[in-house]
Amino acid sequence: EGDIETTNDAQKLAKHNIPVVQIETKLFGGACHLESSWIMGCFEKFDLDSIDIVIIENIGNLVCPAEFELGDDERIVVLSVTEGEDKPVKYPLMFNSSHTLLINKIDLLPHLDFNMEELLANVKRTNPKMEIYKVSAKTGDGMNEFLQALKSRIKAKINK
């Protein structure tokens, strides 16, 4: 879990018995991204033989983290509908360097002036190969489809 300051997100995950390591970049000058060497330093805290997947949450913006390789097999970008339809064309590197897009907070769509077709067109213009899932972390809508696809990709990598 990466943040510039605080362990808030790590504490939320730990409440669900999820093994987590917090990286606060203020210790490294307050960087707006994580770096691969910092990730490598976290691996010693886990029994890697018992883990099928490691999820790295980079610093939460659509600019700086896109420029840094972390050794990941897959990059997933989360875009909330409250952020607007223009983000894929406004921050193309994040969308070009990602494999999957989670469009989050779809439960808010009835309350927003949001054009899903425009967002999808902008995503396709930026990265036509991107897999897209519409989800709500709050209600769970769409999560099963995404998780099944993720499980299939993990299983394929393990069986290689």
N, C-alpha and C positions, 0 to 999 in steps of 0.2 A: 504494500500500500504506500503510495507516494503522495506526499503533500509538502508544501513549503514549511508549514508549521502545524502543530497539533497532532494528536493521535486519535482524533474523533472517529474517523472511519475505521481504523484498526480496532478500536474499542467496540464498535457496533458489530463487526465481524466476529470478534472473539466471543461475544455473548452467544453466538450460535455454534460454538465449538469448532470454528474454522481456524486452522493454524495460520497465523499471520505475523508478518514482520513489518514494522513501520519504518519507512525511510523519510526522515525530515530533512529536506534539502537546505534548510537554514544552516545546518552543520557544514554544508559545502558551499556556502556563500549565497544561499537562497535561490538556487537554480530553478527555472521553470520547467524542468524535465528531469527524468532519471537517466542514469548512464549504466552501461552494461557492467562495469566493474562494481558498482554498488549492488547490483542484482546478484552477481557472483558471490559477494560477501554474505548474502543472506542464505545461500544454499546450505551452508554448514549448520544452520539452525534446524534443518529438516532431515528426516529419514527419507531420502530420495527414492530408495527402493520400494517404499510403500506408497508412493505418490504417482498417479497417472497424469495429473495436470497441475501446472503452476500458472496461476493467473497473476499478472502484473498490472496493477492499476497505476498508470502514469499520472503525472500532474494533470489536473482537469482543465485543459484548454485545448483548442484545436490548432494551435500554431507551433509552439516550441517543441512539444514531444514528437512531432512528425519527423523531425530532422535527425533523430537519434535511434540507431539500431540497438535493440536490447537482446538479440539472440532469440527472438520469438519465432515460433512456427507460423503463427497467425496473428494478425492485428485486427482488433475489433474496435470500431469507433461507435460511441454512443452519442446520439444527437437527440435532444429533447425537442418536442414540437414547439415549446415555448421559445426556442432559440431562433426560429424562422427558417424559411425555405431556401434562403440564399447561401447558407453556410458552405455547401459543397463547392460552389463557384467562388466564394469569398476566400476560402481556405483550402485550395485544391490539393496541396501536398498531403494533408492528413487523409483525405479521401482517396487519393491516388496510391498512397502507401498502405492502405487498409484492404482487407479481404472481405470484411463483413460490416454491415451497418445495422445497428439497433436503433430504430426510431422509437424513442421512449416517451412516456407520458401520454399515450394515445387516449387514455381515459379523460384527458382534458380537452380533447378535440371539440366536443359540443360547446365549449365555453370560449373558444378561440376563433379568431379570423385567420385560419390557416389553410393553405392550399396544398394538399398532399400530392396532387398531380404535378404541381410546379416543383416541389421538393424532389420527387422521383425523377423528373426530367433533368433537374440539375445534377442529381447523383449519376444518372446514366451518361450525361454529357462529360462529367469529370472522370468516372470510372465505370464503364459499361459492364465490367465483369463482377462488380461488387454484389455479394449476396445481401439481401435486405429483409429484415424482420421487423414488423410493427409490434411493439410490446408495451406493456405497462408494468413496471416494477411494483407499483402499488397494488394493482388488482391481480396480477399474474397473467393477464390476457396476452396471448402470443408467445409466452415463455416456453411452453411445451414444444412447440415447433422448432424454436431456436435451439433448445437444449437437446432435442433429438438429433438435429443436424450436427451440433457440436460433438455429441457422443459418437456419432458415426465417423466424424473426422479423426477423433482421438483414437478410436478403435482401429481405424485404417493405419494410423501412424504406428501404433503399438505392434500391429501384426506385420509390419514391414520387415 
